[in-house]
Amino acid sequence: MVGDPAAKVTVQVYEDPRCPYCEEFESTGGGPELRTLAQRGSVQVHYTFASFLDDRLGGDGSKKAVNALRAALEEGKFIEYHRTLYAHQPEEAVDGYTDEFLLTMAAMVPELNSARFERAVRTMKYQAYVDASEQAMEDSSATGTPAMEVNGRPLPALQADSILYEKHHLTSYIRKIASS
């Protein structure tokens, strides 16, 4: 969870780090606005990360990226690292989230690239979180990634064939839910 735990609006986001639609959402869609809202304390954002693309395409890059994201949360650098990973996302078919890649990305985030972070990445310290997050995705109503719920209500514009969750759609829907 990032943002203000006391915020009246809860946003649940489902993503797979290898998903190109997630990258588009996070880079040019509503993701930047969601980050801004979380940093302002207007919303609390709960991320559930899937790793189903590893099973479909081979490898373990999604799992490694989810583990690294959890380690970044522990260091207080989740938002910055999350943004960095999506800004430099490897091709979906390439199992590019290697330990070395994840550590190189961490070096781009001030105060993240530490011995503790490196150890967490290399040892898959948060494997239990990775597994629980994948199970939560499987148990959810989300049928793919990215998907989003605002205060428990699915965001209609968040479908893989939409215009990728433009900023104004996200903001207006969050305001609508918050005022109801």
QUIPE-V586172 format. One record per residue. N is the residue number from 1. RES is the residue in one small letter. SS is DSSP state (H for helix, E for strand, - for the rest). OMEGA is omega in whole degrees, 0 to 359 (NA if undefined). BURIAL is I if it has 9 or more other C-alpha atoms within 8 Angstrom, else O. Layout:
N/RES/SS/OMEGA/BURIAL ; N/RES/SS/OMEGA/BURIAL
This chain:
1/m/-/173/O ; 2/v/E/183/I ; 3/g/E/183/I ; 4/d/-/180/I ; 5/p/-/180/O ; 6/a/-/181/O ; 7/a/-/181/I ; 8/k/-/183/O ; 9/v/E/176/I ; 10/t/E/178/I ; 11/v/E/177/I ; 12/q/E/181/I ; 13/v/E/176/I ; 14/y/E/181/I ; 15/e/E/168/I ; 16/d/E/184/I ; 17/p/-/180/I ; 18/r/-/186/I ; 19/c/-/180/I ; 20/p/H/176/O ; 21/y/H/176/I ; 22/c/H/178/I ; 23/e/H/180/I ; 24/e/H/177/I ; 25/f/H/184/I ; 26/e/H/183/I ; 27/s/H/187/I ; 28/t/H/179/I ; 29/g/-/182/I ; 30/g/-/181/I ; 31/g/H/178/I ; 32/p/H/177/I ; 33/e/H/178/I ; 34/l/H/177/I ; 35/r/H/180/I ; 36/t/H/179/O ; 37/l/H/179/I ; 38/a/H/181/I ; 39/q/H/177/O ; 40/r/H/182/O ; 41/g/-/180/I ; 42/s/-/181/I ; 43/v/E/166/I ; 44/q/E/184/I ; 45/v/E/178/I ; 46/h/E/180/I ; 47/y/E/171/I ; 48/t/E/184/I ; 49/f/E/176/I ; 50/a/E/175/I ; 51/s/-/182/I ; 52/f/H/179/I ; 53/l/H/174/I ; 54/d/H/180/I ; 55/d/H/182/O ; 56/r/H/188/O ; 57/l/H/182/O ; 58/g/-/178/O ; 59/g/-/180/O ; 60/d/-/182/I ; 61/g/H/179/I ; 62/s/H/180/I ; 63/k/H/179/I ; 64/k/H/180/I ; 65/a/H/179/I ; 66/v/H/177/I ; 67/n/H/180/I ; 68/a/H/177/I ; 69/l/H/178/I ; 70/r/H/176/I ; 71/a/H/178/I ; 72/a/H/176/I ; 73/l/H/179/I ; 74/e/H/181/O ; 75/e/-/181/I ; 76/g/-/184/O ; 77/k/-/183/I ; 78/f/H/185/I ; 79/i/H/182/I ; 80/e/H/181/O ; 81/y/H/177/I ; 82/h/H/179/I ; 83/r/H/181/I ; 84/t/H/180/I ; 85/l/H/180/I ; 86/y/H/178/I ; 87/a/H/182/O ; 88/h/-/184/O ; 89/q/-/174/I ; 90/p/-/176/I ; 91/e/-/183/I ; 92/e/-/184/O ; 93/a/-/181/O ; 94/v/-/178/O ; 95/d/-/191/I ; 96/g/-/179/O ; 97/y/-/177/I ; 98/t/-/176/I ; 99/d/H/182/I ; 100/e/H/178/O ; 101/f/H/181/I ; 102/l/H/178/I ; 103/l/H/176/I ; 104/t/H/178/O ; 105/m/H/178/I ; 106/a/H/179/I ; 107/a/-/179/I ; 108/m/-/181/O ; 109/v/-/181/I ; 110/p/-/175/O ; 111/e/-/178/O ; 112/l/-/187/I ; 113/n/-/181/I ; 114/s/-/177/O ; 115/a/H/179/O ; 116/r/H/178/O ; 117/f/H/180/I ; 118/e/H/179/I ; 119/r/H/179/I ; 120/a/H/179/I ; 121/v/H/185/I ; 122/r/H/183/O ; 123/t/H/185/O ; 124/m/-/182/I ; 125/k/-/185/I ; 126/y/-/179/I ; 127/q/H/180/O ; 128/a/H/177/O ; 129/y/H/179/I ; 130/v/H/181/I ; 131/d/H/181/O ; 132/a/H/179/O ; 133/s/H/177/I ; 134/e/H/179/I ; 135/q/H/178/O ; 136/a/H/177/I ; 137/m/H/180/I ; 138/e/H/181/O ; 139/d/H/184/O ; 140/s/-/176/O ; 141/s/-/180/O ; 142/a/-/181/I ; 143/t/-/179/O ; 144/g/-/179/O ; 145/t/-/352/I ; 146/p/-/174/I ; 147/a/E/184/I ; 148/m/E/172/I ; 149/e/E/175/I ; 150/v/E/185/I ; 151/n/-/176/I ; 152/g/-/181/O ; 153/r/E/178/O ; 154/p/E/178/O ; 155/l/-/186/I ; 156/p/-/183/O ; 157/a/-/184/I ; 158/l/-/174/I ; 159/q/-/186/I ; 160/a/-/181/I ; 161/d/-/179/O ; 162/s/-/178/O ; 163/i/-/173/O ; 164/l/-/163/I ; 165/y/-/181/I ; 166/e/-/184/I ; 167/k/H/184/I ; 168/h/H/176/O ; 169/h/H/182/I ; 170/l/H/183/I ; 171/t/H/182/I ; 172/s/H/179/O ; 173/y/H/178/I ; 174/i/H/178/I ; 175/r/H/180/O ; 176/k/H/180/O ; 177/i/H/183/I ; 178/a/H/182/O ; 179/s/H/181/O ; 180/s/-/NA/O
